[in-house]
Amino acid sequence: IVKVIATDPAEPDNRIYATLLAAIEASRESVALTMAYFAPGDEFVEALCAAARRGVDVRLVLPGRSDVSLVLQAGRSYYTRLLDAGVRLYEMEHAIMHAKTALVDGVFATIGSSNLDWRSLVDNHELNVIVLGDEFGRELRAMFERDVAASRPIDAAAWARRPLSQRLYETFGRLFERWL
């Protein structure tokens, strides 16, 4: 089953965001996200944390470097909260990531232009394809596992020891998250 979802900034709600949020809230086994720009706001982060706390295997592959540094830092400002909830984080450092994929429970997949940042969610015209099915889920899972293998895991203890300057930069990014 394939469905195309488009968003328009003139519409009051973002259907791509709402669909992905609902899938994560309904997840029972796994959530695997690969996202080029990740600064999704509290509601989305809480959905990921809640899933992890109820035993769902939640893993995110995020950029380790970016062409928009403040978005990177805004996203990193959520890492402690995510790690504390049991979400496993990985950063891809060997390339500037452009992927925007999600796989929930191995059967709900979405691929498209929409990032998890305010610009994508509120200001841009975006287009995602949702695919429901085991076969496509297996293919996307294999791609995700390759991305995990090519990425650096974020260790919670090491993350807690990051320098104050890094923490301040993250806070600054979060302050401007809506306008990035």
Secondary structure, 3 states (H helix, E strand, C coil): CEEEEEECCCCCCCHHHHHHHHHHHHCCCEEEEEECCECCCHHHHHHHHHHHHCCCEEEEEEECCCCCHHHHHHHHCCHHHHHHHCCEEEEECCCCCCCEEEEECCCEEEEECCCECHHHHHHCCEEEEEEECHHHHHHHHHHHHHHHHCCEECCHHHHHCCCHHHHHHHHHHHHCHHHC
